[in-house]
Amino acid sequence: MLILGTFTLGACGSEVLVLDPGGGSTSSAQAGSGGGSTSAGAGGGSTSAGAGGGSTSAGSGGGSTSAGAGGGSTSAGAGGGSTSAGSGGGSTSAGAGGGSTSTNASSGSGGAGGAVSAGGGGPGNISDVFDPAEVYLLGTVQPGSSGRDAMAHWSDPNTAAVGFIGAYDEFSARLQDSGKLLYVLAGSVREFVCDACPYVGTYLNGSDANDLVLPTAPCVPNDWIEDIKVGPGGSWVHSCSGDGNRHWYDSNGVMVYGDEEDMLVHLGYSNLALTQHRVVDLANASSVPIVGLPNAPLLAVRALAPDSFRVALATGQESGAVELWQIDATGTATLIGSYPPVPAGYTVQPFSPHRHHALEATGALLQLGEGPMVFQDVIVRREIGGSSVVVYDEASGPLVQIHISGLVTGP
């Protein structure tokens, strides 16, 4: 089963994925009409599917095309035509919408154990349309100060996009496959609009004023959005405060998914969603149980066209072993491969919270971690069949630093 939390789903917003040894039967439900919801039993909990156009559509239109895990694959980013090249170091990623090209700091590195520090150089080009196939650091240009957050690619931490205020929920930040950044501020969903791209030293007060407020039906009884999940094709759903992220709604206020015992984990392609126990079709509320997945904490998850999900699991919490698994539309889990160990002398964050880990479209895993020096924050990038290297190191003095920060990527 999929469990979000150190031991239970939704605790502190962290994620752990484990297989339900009891399995569960396949269930289906008749779709409701007139904007109502229909519940479908499965694994001890009911699934509510919004009807009357309220279900989340996770079509592939406009999204990025991602290649499989491992070396040499290419993924095309949406919203700017950017392309990130294969694994094993030496990849080149072009910033979507900005036209700049930044070289992977791990270029030319060897296998597991190599460490490379990113940083150096002046600011390049960046916009508020990011590459959803890539992973970004949502950090800060002024550690210890509120309202100085910034987005930067890990390979170019001296080039930042800014325009956040201290009240926003940085842990709600998600990239759509159009490359636009969504986040929650003051109980509403916002679309980030850059104030300074690139940042050159002046951070505007009230810098959220130009961010777009996305229209949503009021939450009942508390008109306050708690969190969002972003899927392929521009789809996104939100939860309301006081609910513990157990029910999710579209922008019209129609419940797309709700289950007290089987909480939503991720939105996917073809109207599919990944939950703790199952793969659910949000269009008709049918579902199948997840079968064959190890009992291990979830680090990161990503949708894979046309109808699958990829999950990085911490299968050896003491040894640091991490595996990449794929769950298809039938609920069958298949091992893709194992990641090389973290470079010697470095550690990565534990599985909680999940925002410390993110998967690129290529299958590479990026993780926040620490180096051997005091307060030496790093980012480690691990590739199946390839390298495990430190691609960002605060010891090099980058502009964007890690302080109550997270990693952000597309669906």
N, C-alpha and C positions, 0 to 999 in steps of 0.2 A: 504494500500500500504506500501511497505518497503521504508523508507527514510533514507539515510545515511547522518547525519549532525545534528546540533542542530535543524534546521528547514528544511534543504534540504539535500538530499543525497550527500555525498562526501565532505561536508564542513569540512575542517580541519581533515579529516580522521575519524570523529566520526560517530556513527550510531544511528539512531532512526527508529523504526519500527512502522508504523501506517497503519490502514486499509483504503484502498481507498473506500469511501462510494459509489462511482459510480460503483464499481465492475469491470466489463470488460468482454468481450466475449472470448470464447475459440477460439484460432486461430492456424492454422497450416500452414506449408510451405513446398514446395517441395525442397528437398536438392539439392544444387548446385553440379556441377561436376568440375573436373579438378583443384581443389584447390581454386575455387572461393567461395563466400559467398552468402547466400540466406537470404532475409529479410522476416520476418513474422509479420504482423500487430497485435497489441494487445494493448488495453487500451491507444491508442493515440501515441504509439511509435512502431517502428519496431524492430524486433529481428534479428540479423545477426548470422547465424550458419555457421561455417567453414565447408567446404566440402573437399572431396578428402583426408580423413584421418586427417583433421585438427581439428575435434571436440575433446573436452576433454572427455576422457573415465573415468568414475568414478566407475569402477568395485570394487568388494569387495576383490579381491585377496590380500593377505598379510596384510590386515588391522586388527585392533583390533576389538574384538567383545564386544559391550557394552550392558549392561543390562539397564532396565528402571529406571526411577527416583524413589526415595524413598529408604527405608532402605533395607539392606540385599542383595543387588545385587552385582554381581561380574563382573568385566570387565577385559578381558585379553589383555594386551598390546602387541603390535607388536614389532618386532626387538629385542627381548630379553626375551620373555616368562614371562614378569613380570605380576603380578596379583595384583589388588587393591581390597580389600574386602569392604563389605557393609557399609552402611551409619549409622548415629547415633553415630558417634565417635568410637574410638577403631579400626579403620581400619588399615591394614598394607599394605604398598606399597613397592614393590621390584623395585629397580632401574633397568631399562632395560639395558642390556649389561654390567652392572656393578656388578650385583650379590649381591648388598647390600640390606638390608631390613631396612626401617626406619618406626618407629611407629608414627602414627598420633598424633600430639601434643594435639588434642582435645579428646583423648581417655578418656572415662569415664565421659565426661562432661554431664551436664544435658540439659534441653531444652533451649528455647530462653532466652537470657539474661546472659548466662554463658560466662565467658571470660577466655581463657587459653593462656598463652604465650609460644611460641615455642622458641627453642634455647638451647644452652648449649651442652657440649660434644665436642669431637674432630672431625676432618673430617672423613667421612666414604668413601665409594667407589662411584664413579660417572664416567660416560663415555660420549662420544658424541652421544650415542644412547639412547634417552630418551623414556619414556613411553607415547605414544600419548593419552592414556586414562586419564592421569593425567594433572594437571595444574602446571606450573613452574613459578617462579619469575625470570624475566630477569632484574636483578638489578645491583649493583656495589659493588666492594670491597673497593672503595675509593670515597665516595661522594664528588662531586664538581670537580672531575678530569675527563678529557676526556680519553677514551680508557682504562677504567678499569672495563668494564662490566663483568657480570658473570651470569651463569644460576645455579639455585638451586631449589630443591623442597621446597615448603613452610614448610614441616614438618621437614626439615633438612637444615636450612639456613647456617650452618657452613661447609657444604660440597658443593664446587662450581666447576663448569667447566668453564674455561676461555680460551680466545683466540680471542678477538675482538679488533678492533681499533676504534678510535673516529669518523671516517668518515662514519661508517656503519649506516644504517637506522634501529634503534632498533624497530621501530614501524612496520616494514615489516616482522619481525620474525614470522615464522610459522613452526609447526611440521608436517612432513609427517607421515602417519600411519606406516611407517617403523621405526619411531623414530628419523629420521634425521632432523636437523634444517636447514631450508632455510631462507635466508635474502637477502636484496639488499644492494650492496656496489658499489659506483662509477658507477651507471647505469647498473650493471650486477647482475645476480642472483648467489649467492654463497651457497655452502653446508658447514656448520660448521664442522671443524675438531679440536678436542680439542688439546690445547697446554699444559695445565696442568690440569690433572684430577686425584685427586683433586688438587685444588689450595692450595699451602702451603706458599705463601708469595712472590713469584717472578713472575712478569708479564712481558712477553717478548715484546720487541718492534717489530713492524711489525708482530704481531701475526696472521694476516690474511693470511700470505704467504702460509700456507699449506692448506687453505680452497679451495675447488674445485669450479672452475668457470663452471657453467652449460651452455652448448652451446645453444644459441638462435639466431634466425635470427635478423638482425639489425632492430631497430625501424626506421621508416621513418616519417618525414624528420630528426628528432633528434634521433641519435643512443643512447638513454638513457632510461633504464627501470625505471619506476616510482614506481610500486608496484606489489605484487604478491598475488594470492589466491591459496590455497592448498586444494585439494580434496582427497577423499578416493582413494585407489588403486594406489597411487603414482602420480596422475594427478596434474598438476599445470598450471596456466595461468599467464600472465603478462600484465600490461598496460604500455603505453609509455608516456614520459613526454609531457606536453603541452596539454594533452587531457582531464584532469580532471577525469580520471578513467572511461571514458564512453565506451571504447572499449578494449576488452581483446583478447589476442593472445596466441596460443600455441608456443612451442619452434621452430617450423618451420616458424613462422611468419604468420600463417593462422588465420584469425579472428574467434574466437570461439563464441564470443558474443559481440554485440554492439547495444546500444539503447540510444538515447539522453534523452528520457523521462522515461526510466525504467531501472535503473542501477543495475548491478550485485551485489548481497549481499554475496552469499556463494555457493560453489560447493558441490554437494551431490553424493549419490550412484546412480547407474543405469542411468548414463548420465544426471541426473537431476541437475538443478541449481535453486537457490532461488533468485528472483529479488525483486524490490520494490513492484510490483503489482502481480507477477505471480510465478508459478512453471513452468519452461521451460525445455523441453527435448532438450538438446544440439545436439543430434544425428540427429534430423529432424526438429528442430525449432518449433515444436508444443508447445502449452502452455495452461494453465488453470489459471483463476484468483484466488487469495487468497480470501477465504470467511470465515467470522465469527471471524476474529481477532480483538481484541480491539484496539482502537485508543490510543496507548501508545508507549513511547520510547523503542527502542531495547537496551538491555544491552549486550546480548551475543547470539550466534547461534552455533549450532552443527549439523552435518549430522547424521542421524540415519538410519541404514540398516533396510529394503532393499531399501526404497524409500521415506523417510520422513526427516523432519528437526525439531529440537527443538529450541525454542527461549525463552529467559527470557525477560519479559517485565516489565518495571516500571509502573505498572498500577495505582499507587498512589504516585505521585511525592512528595507531601507534607507529606503524611503519611508514605512513605517509603515502601509501599506494592509492592511486586514483585511476578509475576506469571510465571509459566512455561507452554508454549503452544506447541502443536505438529501440524505441517502442513504436510499433506500427499500428495501423488502424484496427487490427484484430486484437490488440493488447499484448502481442507477443514481443518479448524483450530479447534483443540480440546483442552480444558483446561486439563492439567495434575494435577496441584495443585498449592497451594500458599506457598511461603517460609515464615518461621518464621521471626519476626522482628529482626533488628540488635540489639546486646546487648546494654543495657542501658549505656549511657555515651559515646558511640562510634558513629561515622558517617561513611558512605561510600561515595565514589566519585559519583558525579552526572553522568547521563548517557553519557555525553560527557567528555572525549573520550572513545570509546568502549574498548580500550585495558586495561582499569582498571577493566574489568569484564571478566570472563571466565567460561564456563561450563565443568565440568568433564563428562566423559562418563556415570557416574552413574546418572547424572542430578543435582548433587550438584553445587551450584553457589559460586564462589570465587570472592571477590571484594576488591580492595585497599581501605583503609579508614584511619581514624585518631582517636587516643585515646584522653583522657581528658588532657594529658600533652602537652606542646608545642613541635612541631616537633615529635610527637609520631606516626609514620607511622605503620599501622597494615594491616593485611589481615584477612577478615572475611569470614568464610565458612558457608553457609546456606543450609540446607537439607529439602526437603519437607517431612513433617511428622516426622521430627527429630529435630536436634539442630541448633542453630545459635551461633557460637563461634568465638572468636579471636584465630586463629591458628598460627599467626606470629605477633610478637610485637618487634619493635626496642628498646623498653625499656630494653629488655633482652640482648642487645648488640650482635646481630648476625653478622656473617662475611659478608653476602650478605645483603645489605641495599637498601632501596627504594629511588631512586633519578632520576627523569625523567625516570621512569621505567614502565614496563608493565607486564601483565600476558600472558603466552604462553601455548598453548595446541594443540592437534591434530585436524583434520578436523571434 
